[in-house]
Amino acid sequence: MSKFQKKGKAEMPELNTSSLPDLIFSILFFFMIVTSMREVELKVEFKTPSGTELEKLERKSLVSNIYIGRPTREYRAKLGSQSRIQLNDKFAEVANIREYVQDERESLAERDKPLMKISIKGDKDTAMGIITDVKMELRKAWALSVVYSAAQR
């Protein structure tokens, strides 16, 4: 007789899933690192002016951006090289700013609406008349908290 005898049927062992969470988290981290979240495709070029007394914004989710600058090369043939205003992903005129502010305000929670800020990201060579027109339209839209983007001098 043999020393080892089989008792009943041989059962298949269960699949070991102890390393499965590690694999899933590795894939998750890979996609978090590789994926970039771009909110707006810039269609204007701007070099931010430099400043000395700068503050960092705390809650960037409450900031809506208005970009002012020369159109990029692909749009320059169609629009010219004069400074243009970009709201989200499209070019706009000064008259469209009030509607833009209202749309941005409506997208916020009720408690965050008074904390909303408008950031003007303008080229340092942009004529001050365009920026003044934008500021006047922001006043008409009751967007009184305006910040200007600048680089550290």
Secondary structure by P-SEA (a helix, b strand, c coil): ccccccccbbbbbcccccaaaaaaaaaaaaaaaabbbbcccccbbbbbbbbcbbbbbcccccbbbbbbccccccccccccccbbbbcccccccccaaaaaaaaaaaaccccccccbbbbbbccccccaaaaaaaaaaaaaacccbbbbbbccc
